[in-house]
């Protein structure tokens, strides 16, 4: 599944791996689960950390954080995250 979406986003040259983590490794701050990505732009590599099974929407969401690494100068992080979430849902739905 990751290879499919790497190709879709033109990230074929990236190495993207996943690592399941346990609940005691994360501070949840009110969230029920964790899926996040650590990106290394110097080495074109990333690790998707997760404590629940990954869905296509989760993978797309995290890869969008590689394609669009930070919010635009005129948007908050919350707006950026909402855009990433909405975009991931729409992309998966329309594929």
N, CA, C and O atoms as a MOPAC input file, in Angstrom:
PM7 MOZYME 1SCF
protein

 N      0.81900 1    -1.18500 1     0.00000 1
 C      0.00000 1     0.00000 1     0.00000 1
 C      0.87300 1     1.26300 1     0.00000 1
 O      0.56200 1     2.22500 1    -0.70300 1
 N      1.94300 1     1.26900 1     0.76800 1
 C      2.80900 1     2.44900 1     0.81700 1
 C      3.45400 1     2.69300 1    -0.54100 1
 O      3.55500 1     3.84000 1    -0.97800 1
 N      3.88600 1     1.64500 1    -1.20700 1
 C      4.52900 1     1.80800 1    -2.51900 1
 C      3.56700 1     2.45000 1    -3.52500 1
 O      3.96500 1     3.31400 1    -4.30500 1
 N      2.32200 1     2.02900 1    -3.50200 1
 C      1.30800 1     2.59800 1    -4.39200 1
 C      1.21000 1     4.10700 1    -4.19700 1
 O      1.20700 1     4.86100 1    -5.17000 1
 N      1.13200 1     4.54400 1    -2.95300 1
 C      0.94700 1     5.96000 1    -2.67000 1
 C      2.23900 1     6.75300 1    -2.83500 1
 O      2.19600 1     7.93300 1    -3.18300 1
 N      3.37200 1     6.13100 1    -2.59300 1
 C      4.64500 1     6.81100 1    -2.88800 1
 C      4.71100 1     7.14200 1    -4.37100 1
 O      5.08700 1     8.25200 1    -4.74700 1
 N      4.34800 1     6.18600 1    -5.20900 1
 C      4.35400 1     6.40800 1    -6.65600 1
 C      3.35700 1     7.50000 1    -7.02700 1
 O      3.67400 1     8.37600 1    -7.83200 1
 N      2.17400 1     7.46100 1    -6.45900 1
 C      1.13400 1     8.45200 1    -6.74200 1
 C      1.63000 1     9.86900 1    -6.46300 1
 O      1.34600 1    10.78900 1    -7.23000 1
 N      2.36500 1    10.04700 1    -5.37400 1
 C      2.84800 1    11.36800 1    -4.98100 1
 C      4.23500 1    11.69900 1    -5.51900 1
 O      4.78800 1    12.75000 1    -5.19400 1
 N      4.81200 1    10.80600 1    -6.34800 1
 C      6.13400 1    11.06900 1    -6.90100 1
 C      7.24200 1    10.93900 1    -5.87100 1
 O      8.26400 1    11.61900 1    -5.96000 1
 N      7.04100 1    10.07100 1    -4.90300 1
 C      8.02100 1     9.85500 1    -3.83600 1
 C      8.72100 1     8.50900 1    -3.98200 1
 O      9.16500 1     7.92100 1    -2.99500 1
 N      8.81900 1     8.02300 1    -5.22300 1
 C      9.40200 1     6.69200 1    -5.47100 1
 C     10.80600 1     6.55300 1    -4.87500 1
 O     11.19200 1     5.47300 1    -4.42700 1
 N     11.55400 1     7.63500 1    -4.87400 1
 C     12.94200 1     7.60200 1    -4.39300 1
 C     13.03000 1     7.63900 1    -2.86000 1
 O     14.11800 1     7.48500 1    -2.30600 1
 N     11.92900 1     7.83500 1    -2.19000 1
 C     11.90800 1     7.86800 1    -0.73000 1
 C     11.83800 1     6.44900 1    -0.16800 1
 O     11.23500 1     5.55800 1    -0.76600 1
 N     12.45500 1     6.26000 1     0.97300 1
 C     12.30700 1     5.03600 1     1.75000 1
 C     11.33300 1     5.36300 1     2.87700 1
 O     11.60400 1     6.21700 1     3.72100 1
 N     10.21000 1     4.68000 1     2.87800 1
 C      9.19300 1     4.90400 1     3.90800 1
 C      8.92100 1     3.57000 1     4.58500 1
 O      8.52300 1     2.59800 1     3.94200 1
 N      9.14000 1     3.54300 1     5.88500 1
 C      8.89000 1     2.33600 1     6.66500 1
 C      7.82900 1     2.65000 1     7.71600 1
 O      7.45300 1     3.80400 1     7.92000 1
 N      7.36200 1     1.60700 1     8.37000 1
 C      6.39400 1     1.78900 1     9.45500 1
 C      6.93700 1     1.12600 1    10.70900 1
 O      7.72300 1     0.18000 1    10.65500 1
 N      6.49300 1     1.65400 1    11.83000 1
 C      6.87300 1     1.05400 1    13.10400 1
 C      5.68800 1     1.13600 1    14.05200 1
 O      5.21200 1     2.21900 1    14.39000 1
 N      5.22500 1    -0.03300 1    14.47400 1
 C      4.14200 1    -0.05900 1    15.45000 1
 C      4.72200 1     0.27500 1    16.81900 1
 O      5.76500 1    -0.24500 1    17.21800 1
 N      4.02800 1     1.14300 1    17.51800 1
 C      4.47700 1     1.55400 1    18.84700 1
 C      3.41400 1     1.16500 1    19.86400 1
 O      2.26700 1     0.89300 1    19.51000 1
 N      3.80700 1     1.14400 1    21.12400 1
 C      2.85000 1     0.79000 1    22.17700 1
 C      2.27000 1     2.05500 1    22.79800 1
 O      2.83600 1     3.14100 1    22.67700 1
 N      1.14300 1     1.89100 1    23.45700 1
 C      0.43000 1     3.01400 1    24.06600 1
 C      1.29000 1     3.76500 1    25.08100 1
 O      1.12500 1     4.97300 1    25.25300 1
 N      2.19100 1     3.07600 1    25.74600 1
 C      2.98900 1     3.75500 1    26.77500 1
 C      4.14000 1     4.58400 1    26.19400 1
 O      4.87600 1     5.21900 1    26.95000 1
 N      4.30500 1     4.58900 1    24.89000 1
 C      5.34800 1     5.39400 1    24.25900 1
 C      4.85500 1     6.78500 1    23.86600 1
 O      5.65300 1     7.61600 1    23.43300 1
 N      3.56600 1     7.05100 1    24.00900 1
 C      2.96000 1     8.27900 1    23.49900 1
 C      2.18900 1     9.00400 1    24.59500 1
 O      1.54200 1     8.37900 1    25.43600 1
 N      2.26700 1    10.33000 1    24.57400 1
 C      1.38700 1    11.15600 1    25.38700 1
 C      0.23900 1    11.57700 1    24.47700 1
 O      0.46000 1    12.29700 1    23.50300 1
 N     -0.95400 1    11.15200 1    24.76900 1
 C     -2.07600 1    11.26700 1    23.84600 1
 C     -2.77500 1    12.62400 1    23.84400 1
 O     -3.40100 1    12.97300 1    22.84300 1
 N     -2.69500 1    13.38600 1    24.89900 1
 C     -3.33400 1    14.70400 1    24.94900 1
 C     -4.79000 1    14.65900 1    24.48100 1
 O     -5.22300 1    15.50400 1    23.69700 1
 N     -5.52800 1    13.68200 1    24.96000 1
 C     -6.94400 1    13.58100 1    24.62800 1
 C     -7.27300 1    12.77300 1    23.38800 1
 O     -8.44400 1    12.49700 1    23.12700 1
 N     -6.26400 1    12.38900 1    22.61800 1
 C     -6.51500 1    11.58500 1    21.42100 1
 C     -6.60800 1    10.11100 1    21.79300 1
 O     -6.05900 1     9.68300 1    22.80800 1
 N     -7.30800 1     9.33800 1    20.96500 1
 C     -7.51200 1     7.92100 1    21.25200 1
 C     -6.46900 1     7.02300 1    20.60700 1
 O     -6.29500 1     5.87700 1    21.02200 1
 N     -5.77100 1     7.53200 1    19.59300 1
 C     -4.76500 1     6.73900 1    18.90700 1
 C     -3.69500 1     7.67200 1    18.36900 1
 O     -3.84100 1     8.89400 1    18.40100 1
 N     -2.61200 1     7.07600 1    17.87200 1
 C     -1.53200 1     7.87600 1    17.32000 1
 C     -1.07200 1     7.29800 1    15.98500 1
 O     -0.80600 1     6.10300 1    15.86500 1
 N     -0.98600 1     8.16800 1    14.99400 1
 C     -0.32800 1     7.88100 1    13.73000 1
 C      0.43600 1     9.15400 1    13.39100 1
 O     -0.15300 1    10.23200 1    13.30500 1
 N      1.73400 1     9.03200 1    13.20100 1
 C      2.55100 1    10.19900 1    12.88900 1
 C      3.74600 1     9.80000 1    12.05400 1
 O      4.09900 1     8.62400 1    11.96300 1
 N      4.37000 1    10.80600 1    11.43900 1
 C      5.49500 1    10.53000 1    10.55900 1
 C      6.70300 1    11.33700 1    10.99400 1
 O      6.59400 1    12.51900 1    11.32100 1
 N      7.85800 1    10.68300 1    10.99300 1
 C      9.14100 1    11.34900 1    11.19000 1
 C      9.80300 1    11.40000 1     9.82800 1
 O     10.02400 1    10.36600 1     9.19800 1
 N     10.12100 1    12.60700 1     9.37000 1
 C     10.64100 1    12.79900 1     8.01400 1
 C     12.10300 1    13.22200 1     8.07200 1
 O     12.49400 1    14.05100 1     8.89400 1
 N     12.89700 1    12.64500 1     7.19100 1
 C     14.30700 1    13.01400 1     7.04300 1
 C     14.49500 1    13.46500 1     5.60300 1
 O     14.73900 1    12.65000 1     4.71400 1
 N     14.38100 1    14.76800 1     5.38000 1
 C     14.44700 1    15.30500 1     4.02400 1
 C     15.84900 1    15.21500 1     3.43100 1
 O     15.99800 1    15.18100 1     2.21000 1
 N     16.87500 1    15.17700 1     4.27100 1
 C     18.25200 1    15.05300 1     3.76500 1
 C     18.51300 1    13.68900 1     3.14800 1
 O     19.29800 1    13.56300 1     2.20800 1
 N     17.84900 1    12.66600 1     3.68200 1
 C     18.07100 1    11.29400 1     3.21500 1
 C     16.86200 1    10.70000 1     2.50000 1
 O     16.84700 1     9.50700 1     2.20000 1
 N     15.84600 1    11.52200 1     2.22300 1
 C     14.63500 1    11.04700 1     1.54700 1
 C     14.10000 1     9.76900 1     2.19300 1
 O     13.89400 1     8.74900 1     1.53600 1
 N     13.88500 1     9.86400 1     3.49700 1
 C     13.35800 1     8.70700 1     4.21500 1
 C     12.38300 1     9.17200 1     5.29500 1
 O     12.43300 1    10.31100 1     5.76100 1
 N     11.50800 1     8.26700 1     5.67100 1
 C     10.51200 1     8.57700 1     6.69200 1
 C     10.07600 1     7.29400 1     7.38800 1
 O     10.16200 1     6.19900 1     6.83400 1
 N      9.60800 1     7.46700 1     8.61400 1
 C      9.03400 1     6.36300 1     9.37500 1
 C      7.64100 1     6.79400 1     9.81900 1
 O      7.46700 1     7.86100 1    10.40900 1
 N      6.65400 1     5.95300 1     9.52900 1
 C      5.29700 1     6.18800 1    10.01200 1
 C      5.13600 1     5.37100 1    11.28600 1
 O      5.18100 1     4.14100 1    11.26000 1
 N      4.94700 1     6.07200 1    12.40100 1
 C      4.72300 1     5.42300 1    13.68600 1
 C      3.22300 1     5.32200 1    13.90500 1
 O      2.47200 1     6.24300 1    13.58300 1
 N      2.79400 1     4.19000 1    14.45700 1
 C      1.35500 1     3.99000 1    14.64200 1
 C      1.08800 1     3.02000 1    15.77100 1
 O      1.88000 1     2.11600 1    16.04100 1
 N     -0.05700 1     3.22600 1    16.43300 1
 C     -0.46900 1     2.28900 1    17.48100 1
 C     -1.80200 1     1.62300 1    17.14300 1
 O     -2.42800 1     0.99400 1    17.99600 1
 N     -2.22200 1     1.77000 1    15.89400 1
 C     -3.41700 1     1.09500 1    15.38300 1
 C     -3.08600 1     0.62600 1    13.97500 1
 O     -2.12800 1     1.11700 1    13.37800 1
 N     -3.84900 1    -0.30600 1    13.43300 1
 C     -3.57300 1    -0.73800 1    12.05800 1
 C     -3.67900 1     0.44000 1    11.09200 1
 O     -4.59100 1     1.26000 1    11.19700 1
 N     -2.74900 1     0.51400 1    10.16500 1
 C     -2.74200 1     1.59800 1     9.19600 1
 C     -3.77700 1     1.37300 1     8.10300 1
 O     -3.90200 1     0.27300 1     7.56600 1
 N     -4.50300 1     2.41000 1     7.78800 1
 C     -5.44500 1     2.40000 1     6.68000 1
 C     -4.80900 1     3.16800 1     5.51800 1
 O     -3.79700 1     3.84700 1     5.69300 1
 N     -5.40500 1     3.05600 1     4.34900 1
 C     -4.91300 1     3.83900 1     3.21400 1
 C     -4.99000 1     5.32300 1     3.51500 1
 O     -4.07700 1     6.07700 1     3.17800 1
 N     -6.06900 1     5.74400 1     4.14200 1
 C     -6.22000 1     7.15900 1     4.46400 1
 C     -5.11300 1     7.64300 1     5.40600 1
 O     -4.62300 1     8.76300 1     5.26300 1
 N     -4.72100 1     6.80500 1     6.36500 1
 C     -3.61900 1     7.16700 1     7.26900 1
 C     -2.31200 1     7.31900 1     6.49700 1
 O     -1.56600 1     8.27500 1     6.71100 1
 N     -2.04000 1     6.38000 1     5.60500 1
 C     -0.80300 1     6.43500 1     4.81400 1
 C     -0.79500 1     7.67700 1     3.93600 1
 O      0.21200 1     8.38200 1     3.87500 1
 N     -1.89500 1     7.95100 1     3.26000 1
 C     -1.98200 1     9.12700 1     2.40600 1
 C     -1.79300 1    10.39100 1     3.23700 1
 O     -1.05900 1    11.29500 1     2.83700 1
 N     -2.44700 1    10.45600 1     4.38200 1
 C     -2.32200 1    11.60800 1     5.27400 1
 C     -0.85100 1    11.85800 1     5.62200 1
 O     -0.36200 1    12.98200 1     5.51500 1
 N     -0.16200 1    10.80800 1     6.03500 1
 C      1.23500 1    10.98200 1     6.45200 1
 C      2.13600 1    11.33900 1     5.26700 1
 O      3.04800 1    12.15200 1     5.41100 1
 N      1.89200 1    10.74700 1     4.11300 1
 C      2.70700 1    11.09700 1     2.93600 1
 C      2.44600 1    12.53100 1     2.48400 1
 O      3.34300 1    13.18100 1     1.94700 1
 N      1.24500 1    13.02300 1     2.69200 1
 C      0.97800 1    14.43100 1     2.38800 1
 C      1.83800 1    15.35900 1     3.24600 1
 O      2.15900 1    16.47200 1     2.83000 1
 N      2.20900 1    14.90200 1     4.44300 1
 C      3.11400 1    15.67900 1     5.29100 1
 C      4.52900 1    15.72700 1     4.70000 1
 O      5.31800 1    16.60300 1     5.05600 1
 N      4.84700 1    14.80600 1     3.81300 1
 C      6.13100 1    14.85800 1     3.10400 1
 C      6.01400 1    15.80100 1     1.91000 1
 O      6.88900 1    16.63400 1     1.67700 1
 N      4.93400 1    15.66400 1     1.16600 1
 C      4.72400 1    16.48400 1    -0.02800 1
 C      4.52900 1    17.95600 1     0.35300 1
 O      5.03700 1    18.85000 1    -0.32500 1
 N      3.80000 1    18.19600 1     1.42500 1
 C      3.53100 1    19.54800 1     1.92900 1
 C      4.04500 1    19.61300 1     3.36400 1
 O      3.26700 1    19.45200 1     4.30400 1
 N      5.34500 1    19.84700 1     3.54600 1
 C      5.96500 1    19.67000 1     4.85800 1
 C      5.58600 1    20.68200 1     5.93600 1
 O      5.82500 1    20.42700 1     7.11600 1
 N      5.00800 1    21.81100 1     5.56900 1
 C      4.66000 1    22.78600 1     6.60600 1
 C      3.50200 1    23.65300 1     6.12600 1
 O      3.22000 1    23.72900 1     4.93000 1
 N      2.83900 1    24.30400 1     7.07300 1
 C      1.72300 1    25.17500 1     6.69600 1
 C      2.20600 1    26.34600 1     5.84000 1
 O      3.36500 1    26.75600 1     5.91600 1
 N      1.29800 1    26.86900 1     5.03000 1
 C      1.59300 1    28.11400 1     4.32200 1
 C      1.77100 1    29.22000 1     5.34800 1
 O      1.30400 1    29.10300 1     6.48200 1
 N      2.43200 1    30.27400 1     4.96200 1
 C      2.72200 1    31.36000 1     5.90600 1
 C      1.45800 1    32.01800 1     6.45800 1
 O      1.50100 1    32.63000 1     7.52600 1
 N      0.34800 1    31.90300 1     5.75500 1
 C     -0.88300 1    32.55200 1     6.19600 1
 C     -1.87700 1    31.60200 1     6.87100 1
 O     -3.03600 1    31.97100 1     7.05500 1
 N     -1.45500 1    30.39200 1     7.24200 1
 C     -2.38000 1    29.47000 1     7.88700 1
 C     -1.80600 1    28.93800 1     9.18600 1
 O     -0.59000 1    28.84900 1     9.35700 1
 N     -2.69900 1    28.58700 1    10.09500 1
 C     -2.28900 1    28.00700 1    11.36500 1
 C     -1.97700 1    26.52500 1    11.16800 1
 O     -2.31500 1    25.94000 1    10.13900 1
 N     -1.33100 1    25.93100 1    12.16100 1
 C     -1.07200 1    24.49600 1    12.07700 1
 C     -2.39100 1    23.72800 1    12.06400 1
 O     -2.51000 1    22.71300 1    11.37700 1
 N     -3.37200 1    24.20100 1    12.81200 1
 C     -4.68300 1    23.55000 1    12.81900 1
 C     -5.33600 1    23.56300 1    11.44800 1
 O     -5.91900 1    22.56500 1    11.02500 1
 N     -5.24000 1    24.69700 1    10.74800 1
 C     -5.78500 1    24.78300 1     9.38500 1
 C     -5.04500 1    23.83800 1     8.44900 1
 O     -5.65500 1    23.15100 1     7.63000 1
 N     -3.72500 1    23.81100 1     8.58100 1
 C     -2.88000 1    22.91900 1     7.76500 1
 C     -3.26800 1    21.46200 1     7.99700 1
 O     -3.44100 1    20.70000 1     7.04600 1
 N     -3.40300 1    21.08300 1     9.25400 1
 C     -3.73700 1    19.69300 1     9.58700 1
 C     -5.13300 1    19.33400 1     9.07100 1
 O     -5.34900 1    18.22000 1     8.59300 1
 N     -6.07100 1    20.26100 1     9.16400 1
 C     -7.41500 1    20.00800 1     8.63700 1
 C     -7.36400 1    19.83100 1     7.12700 1
 O     -8.03600 1    18.95500 1     6.58400 1
 N     -6.57300 1    20.65300 1     6.44200 1
 C     -6.44500 1    20.52900 1     4.99100 1
 C     -5.84500 1    19.17600 1     4.62400 1
 O     -6.32700 1    18.51600 1     3.70400 1
 N     -4.79900 1    18.75700 1     5.33200 1
 C     -4.16500 1    17.45200 1     5.08600 1
 C     -5.18700 1    16.33400 1     5.30100 1
 O     -5.28100 1    15.41600 1     4.48600 1
 N     -5.94100 1    16.40700 1     6.37900 1
 C     -6.94500 1    15.38700 1     6.69300 1
 C     -8.01700 1    15.32000 1     5.60900 1
 O     -8.35500 1    14.23800 1     5.12700 1
 N     -8.54600 1    16.47600 1     5.22900 1
 C     -9.57600 1    16.51900 1     4.18700 1
 C     -9.03500 1    16.03700 1     2.84100 1
 O     -9.70900 1    15.29900 1     2.12200 1
 N     -7.81900 1    16.46000 1     2.50800 1
 C     -7.20900 1    16.04600 1     1.23900 1
 C     -7.00900 1    14.53400 1     1.20300 1
 O     -7.30100 1    13.89700 1     0.19100 1
 N     -6.51900 1    13.95700 1     2.28400 1
 C     -6.29900 1    12.50600 1     2.33400 1
 C     -7.60800 1    11.76200 1     2.14100 1
 O     -7.66600 1    10.79000 1     1.38900 1
 N     -8.65000 1    12.21000 1     2.80900 1
 C     -9.95900 1    11.56100 1     2.66700 1
 C    -10.45100 1    11.63700 1     1.22600 1
 O    -10.92000 1    10.64100 1     0.67300 1
 N    -10.34500 1    12.80600 1     0.62200 1
 C    -10.80800 1    12.98100 1    -0.76600 1
 C     -9.98400 1    12.18400 1    -1.76100 1
 O    -10.54000 1    11.59900 1    -2.69100 1
 N     -8.68400 1    12.14800 1    -1.58900 1
 C     -7.81000 1    11.41000 1    -2.50400 1
 C     -8.14300 1     9.91700 1    -2.47300 1
 O     -8.29800 1     9.28700 1    -3.51900 1
 N     -8.25000 1     9.35800 1    -1.26500 1
 C     -8.55200 1     7.92700 1    -1.13100 1
 C     -9.94000 1     7.62600 1    -1.68900 1
 O    -10.12600 1     6.62600 1    -2.38200 1
 N    -10.89700 1     8.47000 1    -1.39700 1
 C    -12.27800 1     8.26100 1    -1.84800 1
 C    -12.35500 1     8.27300 1    -3.38800 1
 O    -13.15200 1     7.54200 1    -3.97500 1
 N    -11.54000 1     9.09200 1    -4.02400 1
 C    -11.62200 1     9.24300 1    -5.47400 1
 C    -10.66400 1     8.34700 1    -6.26000 1
 O    -10.55600 1     8.48100 1    -7.47900 1
 N     -9.98400 1     7.45700 1    -5.59100 1
 C     -9.07400 1     6.54100 1    -6.27600 1
 C     -9.72900 1     5.21300 1    -6.54700 1
 O     -9.10200 1     4.32100 1    -7.12000 1

